[in-house]
């Protein structure tokens, strides 16, 4: 969905929702889980609030070998020079993005096991049971983003080795590799697709080319159906940048990206295109001091809200724009700070009850998932701390069947366990 899903109507009832999120009785063990019998079961200290309280989905299938639990746990790391803590799972999975078609959700990501990375997908039709399916068993392969065509076909993008890659599936379970025009790059460079969007005329993907840790250039690709992809012409507008999100803007497309290299981002940039092939760069001072990660289009198709962080990830940052050309950064507020420690927004969705952003904050070592609710993209209310979100790192959020679903991982830095959370039904 390239982190740009939207819902047709934006009727904001934020004040009433926030008022209902008041403390009550004490919590009980296991109360932050999601089960088929209830859309969400957060700790009873918190009244359920759409977009601000969440239930952890218990049944997200894991690759068996990567998450096997040994009967005799080690008392120390097993090899010389080994970092980390004993007792980890032998592998890890990260769910990077999610999209929908009818009643089906499909998420994509990647799994690491025995020094090999492979692209994976997870599917569900009820939100409470997510089934695992391989996308590409070649290593290394990564599925970074997913969207769906009008006919319900799912299209995922990412990379295999040093080559940009895409895949198509009728159901999210069976995947076929697409043909992607190879790039004329040096042996030290790699091409990667990191975002994708379906349009009335086909599909557009964005990403970058360049070394893992060095300077990169933004890249765009177009496809009529998701099975064959053509690389858009290079441009000086792409220098020292990479694409992070794409969203509709009226009849055009707007892409967001970050400036910098593979090691550190130094700011953000935008581009606008009528066809997904030729892009005009937009350098706005408001974008320069932050790292934009996700974007949502408001009803009507012109105004947008983007989210991310400052360049040091010490402030979760939001921006608004009426036209994609001029941007306003949301004023600094306590709800998007974490005592000088790391905090960031990773994705945002427009719903009938306001904009909902997801992300996480990190204290001494372990991260905690969180979310925010806003009527206008400028002022945000943060979710109360709750058991279901402990250890979580959400990567993407989507509105689905009157609920919100966010996907990512939990357990870092010791483990990265594929995870999903559900927010209660909209009022």
N, C-alpha and C positions, 0 to 999 in steps of 0.2 A: 504493500500500500504506500510505500515511500513516505510514510509518516505524515500523511496528509488527508486521512479519512475525515468525512464530514457528515452531518445529519441535517436534513432540510430546514428545520426551524430553530431559531435561537431566541427563546423566550426565557429571560433570565429570572430565576427565583433564588438567587444566591443568599439573600438575607435570611429567608425562611429556612433554608437548608442549614446554614451555619448555626442558627439559633437552636436547631434540633440536635446539634452535636455536643451535648453537654454531658459531663461526667455523671455516673450513677453509682451502681453497686460495684463490689470488688470483682476482679476477673477470676476465671476458673481455667484449669489446664485444658489445652487443646481447643479453646473456644474460637480461635481465629482460623478455622478451616472451612472449606466449601464442600457441600455435599448435595446430592440430587434433591434432598428434601427441603433445602432452603437455598435461595440465591446467594446468600452470604451469611456467615455466622461469625462476626467479629466479637472481640471480647465484650462481655456485657457491661463494662464500664463506659462503653461508647454507644450512643444511639446510632443506628444505621443511617448514613447520609450518602447519597449518590455522589460518587467521585471522591469522597473523603474517607470512607471506611471500606475495608476490603477483606475478602475471605481467600485464604490460600487453597488452591486446588490441590487435592491430595493425590490424584491419579494422573500424573504426567509421566508417560512411559520413558524409561531411561535405557540407553544402550547397556545391555546386561554385562558385558565384559568390562566396560569402563567403570561401572558402578558396583562391581562385585564387592562384597564385604568379606575379607579373609577371616577364617576362624581363629587364627592366631595373630593378633595385631602386633606389628613391630613395636619395639620400645625405643627405636631410634631410626633416623633416616637410613635407608638400606645401602647407600653407596658413598664413596668419597666425594667430597665437594657438593653434597646434596643439601639444598636449602629447604626450608619449610619445616612442618611439624609432622611427627609420625602419625599413622592411622588415617591418612588421606584415602579417598577413593583413588583407584589407579588411573582414572580418566576424568574428563570434565566435559560439560556441554553448556553452550550458551545459545539461548533463543534470541535472535536478533530482530525479527520483524513479524508482523501478523497481518492478514487480510481476510476478507470474507467474500462469499458468494452464496446467496440465498441463506440457508440455515447452517452452512458449513464455515468453520474457521480453519485456516491453514497458517501455520507459523513455520518459519525456517530459521536455521542456524547452523551450528557445526559442533562436532565432537572431536576431542583429542584423546588418543589412546596409544600407548607405546610409540611415541614420537610421530604419530600419523594423525593428520587432520582430515575429516571427511564431512561433506555437506549433508544435513539431515532436515527432515520435515516432521511436523506434528499436526495431527488433524483432530477435530472434534465437531460433533453436531449437537451436543448438550452442554458443553462448557465444563463438565465435571470429569470427563474421561478423554484423555488425549493420547492418541496412538502414534507411535514412532514409525517413520518410513525413511529409508535411505534415499537421498537425492543423487549422490555421486560418490562412489567408493574409491575413486582415484585420490591420491594424497600428494600434496595438500589440496583440498578443495574446501571452499567456504561459500555458503549461501548467506548473503548479506541483507537482501530485501526481497519482498514479494508483493504482487498485485494480482488482480483478476480481470480478465477480459469480459466484455459484455455477455459472451456466451457461457460464462462460468469457468473457463479454462484458467488455471493458475499459472503464473509466470514468475519464476524466481531468477535472481541475478546474483553474481558474485565473481568468483574466479577459480580456476584450476591451475595450480602451479603459478607461472608468471603470466598467464593469459586470462583475459576477461572471459566470463562464461555466463550462460543463461540456460534455463531448463523450462520445460512446459509439462503440465500435468492436467488431466481431466478431473482429478479428484483429490489431489494433494498426496496421494499414496504412490502412484506410478509415474515416474519422471523420465523424460526424454531430453537428451542434450540438444541444445540449439546450435546453429551455425553462427559464429561471431567472426566478423572480418578481423584477421590478425593485424597487429600493429607493427610498424617498422621501428622497433626500439632496440636499445643496446642489450647485451646479455645481463647487465646489472639492473635493468628496469623490469617492472611488472605493471600490468594493467589490471585494474579491478573495477567492477561495477558495484556501487554501494547504495543506489537508490533507483526506483523504477516507478513509472506511472502509466496507467492505461488512459488513452484519449479516444475520441470518436474516430480518429484517423489511424490509430495504431498504438504503439508503445514507444516510450522514451525512457532511456536509462542514463544515469550520470555516475561519475566516479573519477578516477584519476589514473595517470601513468607516472612512473618514476620509481626510484629505489625505496625500500622499506623505511629507511631512516633519513633519506636525503630529500632534496627539493622535488616537488611533484608539479604536474600540470593537470588541470581539470580536463575531463573527457566526457563526451556525450555520444550516445548511440541511438539509432532509430530502428524500428521494426514494424512491418505491416501487421504481423500476427504473433510475434514472440518466438517464432521458430528460426528466423534468419535475421541477423542484425548487421547494420552498416554503421561504421564509425563516422561521426560527423566531422567536418573539416576542422583542423586545428586553428587556433586563433591566439593572438597576443593577449586577448582578454582572459585567457586561461592560465597565464603564467603564475607560478608559485601558489596554486590553489588546488583544492579538490572539492567535489560536490558532496554535500551531506543530505540534501532533501530536495524534492521537486513537488510542486503543487499547482493546481489550476488557478489562473488569475484572469477572470473574464474569459475571453476567447483565446488567451495566450497561456504560456507556461512561465512560472517563475521558479528558478532554482536558487538554493542557498548553498554556500560553501564556506570553507575556512581557508584563511591565508596562513602560510607557514610551510613547514616541511613535515616529514614523517615522525619527527620527535616532538615537535611543539608547534601548536597553533598560536598565531599572533593577532588574529582578528578574523572578521567575517566579510563576505562579499555576496552580492546577488547578481543574477543574470536574468534577462527576459527574452523569450523567443516566441515567434508565431508558429513555428513548424517543428521545433525540437532539434533543428539542424544548425541554424544560424542564431547566435546568442549575443546580445548586447550587455556589456558589463555595467553594473550599478555599484559604485563605491560611495557609500553614505557614511558620514562620520559617526552616526549612532551605532553602526554595525562594527566599527573598527575596534572597539574595546572588548568584544566578546566573541564567544565561539557558538554559533548557531547550530543546533542539532536537529530540530524538528519544526514543522510548520503546519498550520491549519488554515483553511480558507473559510471565511465567514459566509453565511447565507447571502446570496446575491452575487457572490463570485468575485468581488473586488477587494474588500478589506481582508487583511491577513494578520495572524498572530504567530510569531516565531518564538522558540524557547531554546535555552542553552545555558551557558555560564559565562563568567568573566574568564580571562585567559589563564588565571591561576586556579579556577574552580573553587573560589572562596565565596562566590555569590551566584545563586541561581538567577538567571537573567531572562527577561521577556522583552519582546519588541512588538510594536504594532505599526501597520502601514495601511493607508487608504487606497494605495495604488501600486505598491511594489517599488516605487521610485524614492519616496521620502519615508524615512523610518524614525520612530520615536522609541527610545529605550525607557522601560518602566522605571519609575523612581525607586531607589533603594529602600527596602522595607524589611523589618525583622522576620517576616514570614519566609523570606528567601535567603536567610543567613543562618549559619550554624556555629556561632561563637568563634569565628575566625578559622574554622576547620572547613574541609571540603564539602561542597554541596553543588548539585547540578540538576537541571531539567534535561531530560533526554527525548521527550516526545510530547505532543499536545493534540487534542481532538476538540472540535466544536460540537456541542450537543445542545439539545433543547433547553438544558438547564445551565448553560454557561460553558466556558472553556475549561477543560480539565487537562492539566499537565502531570506527567509522572517523572520521577527521578529518584535520587537517593542522596544521603549525606553520610559522611564517614567521620567517626571520632578518632580514638586512638588507633584502631586497627580495622574494626569490622564495620561494614556498611549497613545502612538501614534504608529500606524502600520508603518512599513517601509520595504524596500527590498534593496538588493545589487546585483550587477552584476560583475562577474569576469571571466577572460579568463583562469586562471590557478589555482584558489583556494587560491592563496597567496595574491593577491592585489585586493581590492574590491572598487567599486564605489557605493556610497549610493544614494538611490532615493531622489529627492527633496521633501520637505514637501508639502503636497497637501491635499485639503479638504476631499477627499474621504477616507483618511487614519486616520483622527482624531478620537481618542478614540478607535482605533482598536487594537486587539491582535491576529494576525494570528498564527495558530497552525500547518498548513500543506499546502504544495503547490504541484501542479501537472501540467504537460504539457498535453493539451487536444485540439485537433482540431486546431493546430497552435497558440493556445493561452495559457496563464497561468491562473490557477485558484487557489486562496488561500482561506482557510476557517478558521474560528475562532469565535471570539465574539467581540463586541464593547460596550462601555458604562461603563466599570469598572472605579472606584470601586463601583459606584452607581448601575449599571445594567450590566448584561451579556446577550446581545442580540445576538442570532445566526446570523452569518454574512458570506458573501462571497464577494470576489473581483475578477475582471477580468482584466488582462493586455492586451493591444492591440495586434493584429496579428503580428507574426514575419515578418520581411521584406523579 
